[in-house]
Amino acid sequence: MREWLQSLWEEPWKPVARWAAAAWLSFFALFLIYAFAQHGGYLFIDSANLVVHEGGHLLFGWFDPTLGIWGGTILQWLVPLLLAGYFFTQRQPAAFAFCLFFFFENWLYTATYMADARAMALPLVTVGDPDYVEHDWNTIFSSLGVLRYDTAIAAVVRFFGWCGMLGTSAWLGWRSFRQPDKAE
């Protein structure tokens, strides 16, 4: 296993045409501007994130009710991360960067939900009985005894989400423009 991981790490990435890299980087830049302009508000991609999040409650809820509460965020983060892992093994830099970028975008969505843990002002969605809907992060933070730090925790998660999106974009730019342009 160790040899396989080492050989995978050393395997060269597939080239990305400069025009394609420029297009991807333009998309990422426009999305970052759009996300920044929303000031932590709901982004169009968050509708897809919400579907995956709710599916995580159903999937992980089969194992344990506590895991079911955490399951929304677990699956929401796991789907793009596993896809990024797949594209990493295939050495496809644009696809890897796209999935990793949206893995970190999910952190913004999660941070908004975390920051609402005490206020519980956001509208809640459930796939179960609406009479028993609960705020995931109010429940999680209350059980951990950190509810009063909801906005501080959310700020850290949001910060790392932004760092991840910016870092992913920078990595794709670095990777794409340092290679010889054979992918044209």
C-alpha positions in Angstrom: 0.0 0.0 0.0 2.8 2.4 0.9 4.6 1.7 -2.4 1.3 2.4 -4.3 0.7 5.7 -2.5 4.3 6.7 -3.2 4.1 5.8 -6.9 0.8 7.7 -7.1 2.3 10.8 -5.5 5.2 10.8 -7.9 3.1 10.1 -11.0 2.9 13.2 -13.2 -0.3 15.1 -13.6 -2.1 15.2 -17.0 -1.5 18.5 -18.7 -4.2 21.2 -18.8 -4.3 23.5 -21.9 -3.6 27.1 -21.0 -6.9 28.2 -22.4 -8.7 25.6 -20.3 -6.8 26.6 -17.2 -7.5 30.3 -17.8 -11.2 29.4 -18.2 -11.3 27.5 -14.9 -9.4 30.2 -13.1 -11.8 32.8 -14.5 -14.7 30.7 -13.3 -13.2 30.3 -9.8 -12.4 34.1 -9.6 -16.0 35.0 -10.6 -17.4 32.5 -8.1 -15.2 33.9 -5.4 -16.3 37.5 -6.2 -20.0 36.3 -6.2 -19.5 34.5 -2.8 -17.8 37.4 -1.3 -20.6 39.8 -2.4 -23.1 37.6 -0.7 -21.5 38.2 2.8 -22.2 34.7 4.1 -25.6 34.5 2.4 -27.2 31.6 0.5 -25.3 30.9 -2.8 -26.9 29.2 -5.8 -24.7 26.1 -5.3 -26.1 25.7 -1.8 -29.3 24.2 -3.1 -27.2 21.2 -4.3 -25.4 21.2 -1.0 -28.7 21.1 0.9 -29.9 18.0 -1.0 -26.6 16.2 -0.2 -26.8 17.4 3.4 -30.3 16.1 3.9 -29.4 12.8 2.3 -26.5 12.5 4.8 -29.0 12.7 7.7 -31.0 9.8 6.1 -27.9 7.7 5.3 -26.0 8.1 8.6 -29.2 8.1 10.7 -29.5 4.3 10.0 -26.4 3.8 12.1 -27.1 6.0 15.1 -29.3 9.1 15.9 -26.2 11.2 16.9 -24.4 10.2 13.8 -27.6 11.1 11.9 -27.3 14.6 13.2 -23.7 14.9 12.1 -24.4 13.0 8.9 -25.7 15.9 7.0 -22.4 17.8 7.2 -20.4 14.6 6.9 -21.9 13.6 3.6 -21.9 17.2 2.4 -18.2 17.4 2.9 -17.4 13.8 2.0 -19.0 13.8 -1.5 -16.7 16.5 -3.1 -13.7 15.3 -1.1 -14.1 11.7 -2.3 -14.6 13.0 -5.9 -11.4 15.1 -5.5 -9.6 12.0 -4.2 -10.7 10.1 -7.3 -9.5 12.8 -9.7 -6.2 13.0 -7.7 -5.6 9.3 -8.4 -6.4 9.9 -12.1 -4.0 12.9 -12.0 -6.6 15.2 -13.6 -5.7 18.6 -12.2 -8.8 20.6 -13.4 -11.3 18.0 -12.1 -9.4 17.6 -8.9 -9.3 21.4 -8.4 -13.0 21.8 -9.2 -14.0 19.1 -6.6 -11.6 20.4 -4.0 -12.8 24.0 -4.6 -16.4 23.0 -3.9 -15.3 20.9 -0.9 -14.1 24.1 0.6 -17.1 26.1 -0.6 -19.2 23.7 1.5 -17.3 25.1 4.5 -18.9 28.5 3.9 -22.4 26.9 3.8 -21.6 25.0 7.0 -20.3 28.1 8.7 -23.5 30.0 8.0 -25.5 27.2 9.6 -23.1 27.0 12.5 -23.3 30.8 13.2 -27.1 30.4 13.4 -26.9 27.8 16.2 -28.0 30.1 19.0 -30.2 32.5 17.0 -31.9 29.7 15.0 -33.2 32.3 12.6 -32.5 30.3 9.4 -35.4 28.4 7.9 -34.9 24.7 8.5 -35.4 21.9 6.0 -36.1 18.3 6.9 -36.8 15.1 5.1 -38.7 13.8 8.1 -41.6 14.9 10.2 -41.6 18.7 10.3 -42.9 18.7 13.9 -39.6 17.2 14.9 -37.2 19.4 13.0 -34.1 20.4 14.8 -31.2 22.7 14.2 -28.2 20.4 13.6 -25.6 22.8 15.0 -27.7 23.9 17.9 -27.9 20.3 18.9 -24.3 19.5 18.2 -22.8 22.6 19.9 -25.2 22.1 22.9 -24.1 18.5 23.3 -20.4 19.6 23.2 -21.0 22.5 25.6 -19.7 25.1 23.1 -23.0 26.7 21.9 -22.0 30.1 23.1 -19.0 30.0 20.7 -21.1 29.3 17.6 -20.2 32.4 15.8 -16.5 32.1 16.7 -16.3 28.5 15.5 -18.2 29.5 12.3 -15.7 32.3 11.7 -12.8 29.8 11.8 -14.6 27.4 9.5 -15.5 30.2 7.1 -11.8 31.4 7.2 -10.5 27.9 6.3 -13.1 27.6 3.6 -11.9 30.8 1.9 -8.3 29.8 2.4 -9.1 26.4 0.8 -10.8 27.9 -2.2 -8.1 30.5 -2.8 -5.4 27.9 -2.3 -7.0 25.5 -4.7 -7.3 28.2 -7.3 -3.6 29.2 -6.8 -2.6 25.5 -7.0 -4.4 25.0 -10.3 -2.8 28.2 -11.7 0.6 27.2 -10.6 0.3 23.7 -11.8 -1.2 24.7 -15.2 1.1 27.6 -16.1 4.4 26.0 -15.0 4.1 23.1 -17.4 5.0 23.2 -21.1 1.9 24.0 -23.1 1.5 20.6 -24.8 -2.2 20.3 -24.1 -3.3 22.8 -26.7 
